[in-house]
Amino acid sequence: MDPELEAFIPLFPQSDLRDPIAERQDFAALAAAVAPPDTSDLEIEDLMVPADPDVPVRVYRPRQAAQGAVVWLHGGGWVMGDLETEHPWAARLAGVSGTVVISVGYRLAPEHPFPAALDDAYAVLRWTAEHAAGLGLDPARIAVGGHSAGAGLAAGMTLRARDEHGPSIRFQLLNQPGLDDRQETWSARAFTDTPWMNRDKVTAAWRHYLGDAPATPYAAPARAGDLTGLPPAYIATAELCPNRDEDIAYAARLLQAGVSVELHQWPGTFHGSQAILSAEVSQRQIAELGAALHRGLSG
């Protein structure tokens, strides 16, 4: 493990997702402890996207923003997180990429199992495309992305948009995505005591998210049989993350389906370790996410 990251492991709270309400409070406290981002060059606006129910979003607009935007989904195992916990990361992504970031406050499991979160995210994607002109955006330059569970949602959105002939998605930015409920890969089976995210925690997250419903490709994109026609992707993985191997396999399958993919495996890191901002590798991870988004929406 990267020694700068290893020093912080004792400070990470223990969590297992058995009590989602308590875990949300701990997650919020952890997010609040992160150094606040510099928002001096951002215009930030909270809006409600009309849907059933309406979906809260927070729009981050760099003052010198290009016409592209990303519909951004927070992490938290589908059971934790909101616009406030994602604020440090959405603001940083907007700042380093020069791209409008539309952060989505989707409904959480287990109170709202699949497909609630996906429906919320997809409603925001459609709203963004339909109101692009009013938002000062180019409807041909809309990306989707997220971290962890949010990245899994983003991948599911690309499948749904393709199948339903929905909004055009230019690019998908997937950071350590949760893609496969089956947990059959080597990393999913072997990483039982890795920091922050391990096999038991992943199992609990999928159980809360799916509820009594069977997993479909929109919930677990690794189950999709056909990956053709999807937008180009940037996929980032952490070496000591249960999701690592399913993400690498998904990247390979996208390539085999004719989809352009950039895959970055970060050595010595663990799931969510980019939150340790003092580590040099974390700074490189955040900068690379912004650069990848900028590349994906340019040209």
C-alpha positions as CSV (number, residue, x, y, z in Angstrom):
1,M,0.0,0.0,0.0
2,D,1.1,3.6,-0.6
3,P,2.7,4.6,2.6
4,E,1.1,8.0,2.6
5,L,-2.3,6.3,2.5
6,E,-1.4,3.6,5.0
7,A,-0.8,6.1,7.7
8,F,-4.4,7.2,7.7
9,I,-6.0,3.7,7.9
10,P,-6.5,3.8,11.7
11,L,-8.5,7.1,11.3
12,F,-11.1,5.5,8.9
13,P,-14.3,4.6,10.8
14,Q,-15.4,0.9,10.9
15,S,-18.6,0.4,9.0
16,D,-20.6,-2.6,7.7
17,L,-23.9,-1.1,6.4
18,R,-26.0,-3.2,8.7
19,D,-27.6,0.0,10.1
20,P,-28.0,2.3,7.1
21,I,-29.3,5.2,9.2
22,A,-26.3,5.2,11.5
23,E,-23.9,4.7,8.6
24,R,-25.3,7.8,6.9
25,Q,-24.5,9.9,9.9
26,D,-21.0,8.6,10.1
27,F,-20.5,9.1,6.3
28,A,-21.7,12.7,6.6
29,A,-19.3,13.3,9.5
30,L,-16.4,11.8,7.4
31,A,-17.3,14.0,4.4
32,A,-17.5,17.1,6.6
33,A,-13.9,16.4,7.8
34,V,-12.5,16.7,4.3
35,A,-10.8,20.0,3.6
36,P,-13.3,22.3,1.9
37,P,-12.7,22.9,-1.9
38,D,-11.9,26.3,-3.3
39,T,-15.2,27.5,-4.9
40,S,-14.2,31.0,-5.7
41,D,-14.2,30.4,-9.4
42,L,-17.5,28.4,-9.4
43,E,-21.1,29.5,-9.6
44,I,-23.2,27.0,-7.5
45,E,-26.9,26.6,-7.7
46,D,-29.4,24.2,-6.1
47,L,-32.3,23.2,-8.2
48,M,-35.2,20.6,-8.3
49,V,-35.5,18.6,-11.4
50,P,-39.2,17.8,-12.2
51,A,-39.9,14.1,-11.9
52,D,-42.0,11.7,-9.8
53,P,-40.7,12.6,-7.2
54,D,-38.6,15.7,-8.0
55,V,-34.9,15.2,-7.8
56,P,-32.6,17.6,-6.1
57,V,-29.4,18.6,-8.0
58,R,-26.6,21.0,-7.3
59,V,-25.0,22.6,-10.4
60,Y,-21.4,23.6,-10.4
61,R,-20.5,26.0,-13.2
62,P,-16.9,27.2,-13.6
63,R,-16.7,30.8,-14.6
64,Q,-14.8,29.9,-17.7
65,A,-16.7,26.7,-18.4
66,A,-16.9,25.1,-21.8
67,Q,-20.3,23.9,-23.1
68,G,-20.0,20.4,-21.8
69,A,-21.5,18.9,-18.6
70,V,-21.4,15.7,-16.6
71,V,-24.4,14.3,-14.7
72,W,-22.5,13.2,-11.6
73,L,-23.6,10.4,-9.1
74,H,-22.1,10.2,-5.6
75,G,-20.8,7.1,-4.0
76,G,-22.0,5.5,-0.7
77,G,-23.1,2.0,-1.6
78,W,-26.5,3.2,-2.8
79,V,-27.4,3.7,0.9
80,M,-25.3,6.7,1.9
81,G,-24.5,10.1,0.6
82,D,-26.2,13.2,-0.7
83,L,-25.5,16.6,-2.3
84,E,-23.7,17.7,0.9
85,T,-21.4,14.7,1.3
86,E,-20.5,15.0,-2.5
87,H,-19.9,18.7,-2.4
88,P,-16.1,18.5,-1.8
89,W,-15.7,16.1,-4.8
90,A,-18.2,17.7,-7.2
91,A,-16.7,21.1,-6.7
92,R,-13.2,19.8,-7.2
93,L,-14.2,17.9,-10.4
94,A,-15.7,21.1,-11.8
95,G,-12.7,23.1,-10.9
96,V,-10.0,20.7,-12.4
97,S,-12.0,19.8,-15.5
98,G,-13.5,23.2,-16.4
99,T,-16.8,21.4,-16.9
100,V,-20.3,22.0,-15.6
101,V,-21.0,19.3,-12.9
102,I,-24.6,18.4,-12.2
103,S,-24.5,16.5,-8.9
104,V,-27.6,14.4,-8.3
105,G,-29.2,13.7,-4.9
106,Y,-30.8,10.4,-5.8
107,R,-33.1,8.4,-3.5
108,L,-31.3,5.9,-1.3
109,A,-31.8,2.2,-0.4
110,P,-33.1,0.3,1.4
111,E,-36.1,2.7,1.7
112,H,-35.9,3.1,-2.1
113,P,-34.4,0.1,-3.7
114,F,-33.6,-0.4,-7.4
115,P,-34.7,1.2,-9.7
116,A,-35.4,4.4,-7.7
117,A,-31.8,5.7,-7.9
118,L,-31.5,4.9,-11.5
119,D,-34.8,6.5,-12.3
120,D,-33.8,9.7,-10.5
121,A,-30.4,9.8,-12.3
122,Y,-32.0,9.1,-15.7
123,A,-34.6,11.9,-15.1
124,V,-31.7,14.3,-14.5
125,L,-30.0,13.1,-17.7
126,R,-33.2,13.7,-19.7
127,W,-33.7,17.1,-18.1
128,T,-30.1,18.2,-18.8
129,A,-30.5,17.2,-22.5
130,E,-33.9,18.8,-22.9
131,H,-32.8,22.1,-21.2
132,A,-29.3,22.2,-22.5
133,A,-29.8,25.5,-24.4
134,G,-31.2,27.2,-21.4
135,L,-28.3,25.9,-19.3
136,G,-25.8,27.2,-21.8
137,L,-24.8,23.6,-22.7
138,D,-24.2,21.8,-25.9
139,P,-26.6,18.8,-25.9
140,A,-24.0,16.8,-27.9
141,R,-21.5,17.2,-25.0
142,I,-23.2,15.6,-22.0
143,A,-21.3,13.0,-20.0
144,V,-22.3,10.7,-17.1
145,G,-20.1,9.7,-14.3
146,G,-19.7,8.9,-10.7
147,H,-17.7,7.2,-7.9
148,S,-18.3,3.6,-6.6
149,A,-22.1,3.0,-6.5
150,G,-22.6,6.2,-8.4
151,A,-20.3,5.0,-11.2
152,G,-22.3,1.8,-11.4
153,L,-25.4,4.0,-11.8
154,A,-23.7,5.9,-14.5
155,A,-22.9,2.7,-16.4
156,G,-26.5,1.6,-16.0
157,M,-27.6,4.9,-17.4
158,T,-25.6,4.4,-20.6
159,L,-27.2,1.0,-21.2
160,R,-30.7,2.4,-20.6
161,A,-30.2,5.4,-22.8
162,R,-28.9,3.2,-25.6
163,D,-31.8,0.7,-25.3
164,E,-34.5,3.4,-25.0
165,H,-33.0,5.7,-27.6
166,G,-32.7,8.3,-24.9
167,P,-30.4,11.3,-24.6
168,S,-27.1,11.1,-26.4
169,I,-24.2,10.5,-23.9
170,R,-20.8,11.6,-25.1
171,F,-18.6,10.0,-22.4
172,Q,-18.8,7.9,-19.3
173,L,-16.4,8.6,-16.3
174,L,-16.4,5.6,-14.0
175,N,-14.3,5.8,-10.8
176,Q,-14.1,2.4,-9.0
177,P,-17.6,1.5,-10.2
178,G,-19.8,-1.2,-8.5
179,L,-20.9,-3.3,-11.5
180,D,-21.4,-6.9,-10.5
181,D,-23.6,-8.2,-7.7
182,R,-22.3,-11.8,-8.2
183,Q,-18.9,-11.0,-6.6
184,E,-17.2,-13.9,-8.4
185,T,-13.9,-12.2,-9.3
186,W,-10.7,-12.8,-7.5
187,S,-10.6,-9.3,-5.9
188,A,-14.2,-9.6,-4.8
189,R,-13.6,-13.0,-3.1
190,A,-10.1,-12.2,-1.7
191,F,-10.5,-8.7,-0.3
192,T,-12.2,-9.4,3.0
193,D,-10.3,-7.0,5.2
194,T,-9.3,-4.1,2.9
195,P,-9.8,-0.6,4.2
196,W,-13.2,1.1,3.9
197,M,-14.6,-1.4,1.4
198,N,-14.5,-5.1,1.7
199,R,-16.4,-8.2,0.6
200,D,-18.9,-8.1,3.5
201,K,-19.7,-4.4,3.0
202,V,-20.1,-4.9,-0.8
203,T,-22.5,-7.8,-0.1
204,A,-24.6,-5.6,2.3
205,A,-24.7,-2.7,-0.2
206,W,-26.0,-5.0,-3.0
207,R,-28.6,-6.5,-0.7
208,H,-29.9,-3.1,0.3
209,Y,-29.9,-1.8,-3.3
210,L,-31.6,-4.8,-4.9
211,G,-34.1,-5.6,-2.2
212,D,-36.2,-8.5,-3.3
213,A,-35.7,-7.8,-7.0
214,P,-33.4,-9.9,-9.3
215,A,-30.4,-8.1,-10.6
216,T,-30.8,-6.8,-14.1
217,P,-28.1,-5.2,-16.3
218,Y,-29.4,-1.8,-15.5
219,A,-28.7,-2.5,-11.8
220,A,-25.5,-4.6,-12.3
221,P,-24.1,-3.5,-15.7
222,A,-21.6,-6.4,-15.7
223,R,-24.6,-8.7,-16.4
224,A,-25.3,-7.0,-19.7
225,G,-24.7,-9.3,-22.6
226,D,-24.3,-6.6,-25.3
227,L,-22.0,-3.6,-24.7
228,T,-22.0,-2.4,-28.2
229,G,-23.0,1.2,-29.0
230,L,-22.1,2.6,-25.6
231,P,-20.1,5.9,-25.2
232,P,-16.4,6.0,-24.7
233,A,-15.3,5.4,-21.1
234,Y,-12.6,6.2,-18.6
235,I,-12.5,3.6,-15.9
236,A,-10.3,4.0,-12.8
237,T,-9.6,1.2,-10.4
238,A,-7.9,0.9,-7.0
239,E,-5.5,-1.9,-6.4
240,L,-6.9,-2.9,-3.0
241,C,-10.6,-2.7,-3.9
242,P,-13.1,-5.5,-4.2
243,N,-14.5,-3.9,-7.4
244,R,-11.1,-3.9,-9.1
245,D,-11.3,-7.1,-11.2
246,E,-15.0,-6.6,-12.3
247,D,-14.0,-3.1,-13.4
248,I,-11.0,-4.3,-15.4
249,A,-13.1,-7.1,-16.9
250,Y,-15.8,-4.6,-17.9
251,A,-13.3,-2.4,-19.5
252,A,-12.0,-5.3,-21.6
253,R,-15.5,-6.3,-22.6
254,L,-16.2,-2.7,-23.7
255,L,-13.1,-2.8,-25.8
256,Q,-14.1,-6.1,-27.4
257,A,-17.5,-4.5,-28.2
258,G,-15.8,-1.7,-30.1
259,V,-16.1,0.9,-27.4
260,S,-13.1,3.2,-26.8
261,V,-11.8,2.8,-23.2
262,E,-9.0,4.4,-21.1
263,L,-8.3,2.2,-18.1
264,H,-6.2,3.5,-15.2
265,Q,-5.2,1.1,-12.4
266,W,-3.9,3.0,-9.4
267,P,-1.3,1.0,-7.5
268,G,-1.1,1.1,-3.8
269,T,-4.6,2.6,-3.4
270,F,-7.8,1.4,-1.8
271,H,-11.5,2.1,-2.4
272,G,-12.1,5.8,-1.8
273,S,-8.6,6.5,-0.7
274,Q,-8.5,9.7,-2.9
275,A,-10.3,11.3,0.0
276,I,-6.9,11.5,1.7
277,L,-6.0,14.7,0.0
278,S,-2.5,15.1,1.4
279,A,-1.3,12.0,-0.4
280,E,0.4,12.6,-3.7
281,V,-1.3,9.7,-5.4
282,S,-4.7,11.1,-4.4
283,Q,-3.8,14.5,-5.9
284,R,-2.9,12.7,-9.1
285,Q,-6.1,10.7,-9.1
286,I,-8.3,13.8,-8.8
287,A,-6.4,15.7,-11.4
288,E,-6.6,12.8,-13.8
289,L,-10.4,12.4,-13.3
290,G,-10.7,16.1,-14.3
291,A,-8.4,15.8,-17.2
292,A,-10.2,12.7,-18.5
293,L,-13.5,14.4,-18.3
294,H,-12.1,17.4,-20.2
295,R,-10.7,15.1,-22.9
296,G,-13.9,13.1,-23.1
297,L,-16.0,16.2,-23.8
298,S,-13.6,18.1,-26.0
299,G,-13.1,17.9,-29.7
